[in-house]
Amino acid sequence: MSDSKKYGLRVTQVENTWKTEITRRMTATKTIVSKSQDGFATEAEAIAWGEQALQGFLSKQADRNKRKTEKHLKAKSLAAAIAAESAVDEDEIVDEEDEDDFN
């Protein structure tokens, strides 16, 4: 089983400066850049910025995922409530029709 992460850092040297990219594994073979910054004087500065930016990026993603999950669960419970109410209404209609048959 692979222990690779979905998000990672890539630090490269571009001429006399360093560039940091936050990458995301889209598929097993495709990696996309989610955020980047260039113009760092040293590799250490680029790595420091990248680690800080990655932590902020991941916390922002976690908050977004939490909001979307809450919204999804709320919609799902609302749909279940509507379905339950609909089932109760159908039972009442069937009961009324049965009473009419007996009269």
Secondary structure, 3 states (H helix, E strand, C coil): CCCCCCEEEEEEEECCEEEEEEEEECCCCCEEEEEEEEEECCHHHHHHHHHHHHHHHHHHHHHHHHHHHHHHHHHHHHHHHHHHHHHHHHHHHHHHHHHHHHC
